[in-house]
Amino acid sequence: MKVKKRVLLILGIIVIFVVACLLLLYQNFSNRSDFKIIDETAKINEAKKTDYDIVGWLRVEGTNIDLPLIARNNTADVSVSDFNFAWTNSFPDENSNHFTYISHNIRNVSKNPIVGDDTMTYFEQLMSFIYPDFIKDNQFIEFTDPSGETSIYRIYGVSLVDETQSMSYYDTFTKKELEDYIKKVNKESMYTMDVDVSSDDMLLTLYTCTRLYGAGGTYSFRVDARKLREGENMKYSTVEINDNYKVIEEKMKEGENDEEV
């Protein structure tokens, strides 16, 4: 009898252990992104048939942003085009550690930006990240840099800031400049995300314009990401709104009141 009880006890412990392991595996894999790197070589080569200086490619999870990257020069007219693109005002080389790209937001200018309209172009769908429910399920960017390397980047900050996108004029950054910039993003981001970022990481910044504060001014909508580290999985980070989001919520309420009128 004692032997039987001992066997049952051991079996019970094994069952509990197996169930715990299965639950742990489920938690680890159920909250992972299925966003994958795609070979963009053919698209890049096709884009190079234009007169633009094509330096890479960009895809953003959860959006229709899937476009070539252009290094702006004296002949590049970024105001109009017959195809979508993002551009930079810098000419980074293989030693660059922070890339910054800009694109238009022509139509998504409501104080309650539209999500999921696939007719939108350029960076119009970047405004989707203003919604907490959206960024909880969309946090990764595929970026092909000027050297041709394609990598996945993890978003660590989303900000609505009064600035003129001057970061796009920097070719390279010092370690101190990167440290200061990371602190700036953490201070200005509307979300608190459990993403570790250091000056040793490769950084990517995406900018677009916004009319959340009206038609005038220099406000920009900014999404910041860092390159996925070696061996790092693509489990979604936790996202919490912070005090910076309260101002945005008030602006959205203004928009709702305007629509009711």
Residue pairs with C-beta under 8 A, 6 or more apart in sequence:
28 233
28 235
31 235
31 236
32 233
32 234
32 235
32 236
33 61
33 139
33 140
33 234
33 235
33 236
35 61
35 140
35 142
35 152
35 234
37 142
37 150
37 151
37 152
38 59
38 142
39 150
40 57
40 59
40 142
40 144
40 150
43 57
43 68
44 54
44 56
44 57
44 68
44 144
47 54
47 57
47 68
47 83
47 85
48 54
50 83
51 75
52 68
52 70
52 76
52 85
53 70
53 71
53 72
53 73
53 76
54 68
54 69
54 70
55 69
55 70
55 71
55 88
55 145
55 146
56 68
56 69
56 143
56 144
56 145
56 146
56 148
57 67
57 68
57 69
57 142
57 143
57 144
57 150
58 65
58 66
58 67
58 68
58 69
58 86
58 101
58 141
58 142
58 143
58 144
58 206
59 65
59 66
59 141
59 142
60 66
60 125
60 126
60 138
60 141
60 142
60 206
60 223
61 138
61 139
61 140
61 141
62 128
62 134
62 137
62 138
63 125
63 126
63 128
63 138
64 118
64 120
64 125
65 123
65 125
65 126
67 83
67 84
67 85
67 86
67 103
67 122
68 83
68 85
68 86
69 85
69 86
69 87
69 88
69 101
69 144
70 76
70 78
70 85
70 86
70 87
70 88
71 87
71 88
71 90
71 91
71 146
72 78
72 87
72 88
72 89
76 87
78 85
78 87
84 103
84 121
84 122
85 103
85 122
86 101
86 102
86 103
86 122
86 123
86 206
87 101
87 102
87 103
88 99
88 100
88 101
88 102
88 168
89 102
89 168
89 169
90 100
90 168
90 169
90 170
90 171
91 171
92 99
92 145
92 146
92 171
92 172
93 146
93 171
93 172
94 146
94 147
95 172
96 145
96 146
96 171
96 172
97 172
97 173
97 178
97 202
97 203
98 167
98 170
98 172
98 173
98 178
98 181
98 202
98 203
98 204
98 205
99 143
99 145
99 202
99 203
99 204
99 205
100 165
100 167
100 168
100 170
100 204
100 205
100 206
100 207
101 168
101 204
101 205
101 206
101 207
102 123
102 165
102 168
102 206
102 207
102 208
103 122
103 123
103 126
103 206
103 207
103 208
104 121
104 122
104 123
104 124
104 208
104 209
105 122
105 123
105 124
105 126
105 127
105 208
105 209
105 210
105 221
106 121
106 122
106 124
107 120
107 121
107 124
108 114
108 117
108 120
108 124
108 125
108 127
109 210
109 211
110 255
111 212
111 251
111 252
111 254
111 255
111 256
111 258
112 252
112 255
112 256
112 259
113 127
113 128
113 130
113 131
114 120
114 127
115 125
115 128
115 131
115 134
116 128
117 124
117 125
122 208
123 206
123 207
123 208
124 208
126 206
126 208
126 221
126 223
127 208
127 210
127 221
128 134
128 138
129 135
129 138
129 155
129 158
129 221
129 223
130 158
130 160
130 190
130 221
130 248
132 191
132 239
132 241
132 245
135 155
135 158
135 191
135 239
136 236
136 239
137 236
139 154
139 155
139 236
139 237
140 152
140 153
140 154
140 155
140 225
140 228
140 234
141 152
141 153
141 154
141 155
141 204
141 206
141 225
142 150
142 151
142 152
142 153
143 150
143 151
143 152
143 153
143 204
143 225
143 227
144 150
145 151
151 202
151 227
151 228
152 227
152 228
152 234
153 202
153 204
153 225
153 226
153 227
153 228
154 195
154 225
154 226
154 227
154 228
154 232
154 234
154 237
155 193
155 195
155 223
155 224
155 225
156 185
156 189
156 193
156 195
156 197
156 224
156 225
156 226
156 237
157 185
157 186
157 188
157 189
157 191
157 193
157 222
157 223
157 224
158 189
158 190
158 191
158 221
158 222
158 223
158 224
159 185
159 188
159 189
159 190
159 221
159 222
159 224
159 244
160 190
160 210
160 212
160 219
160 220
160 221
160 222
160 244
160 248
161 188
161 219
161 220
161 222
162 217
162 218
162 219
162 220
163 218
163 220
164 218
164 220
165 207
165 220
167 181
167 205
167 207
168 207
170 177
173 181
175 199
176 199
178 199
178 203
179 199
181 203
182 197
182 198
182 199
182 203
185 197
185 224
186 197
188 222
188 244
189 224
189 242
189 244
190 241
190 242
190 244
190 245
190 248
191 239
191 240
191 241
191 242
191 245
192 239
192 240
192 241
192 242
193 237
193 238
193 239
193 240
194 237
194 238
195 226
195 237
197 203
197 226
201 226
201 227
201 229
202 226
202 227
203 224
203 225
203 226
203 227
204 224
204 225
204 226
204 227
205 222
205 223
205 224
205 225
206 222
206 223
206 224
206 225
207 220
207 221
207 222
208 220
208 221
209 219
209 220
209 221
210 219
210 220
210 221
212 219
212 221
212 248
212 251
213 219
213 251
228 234
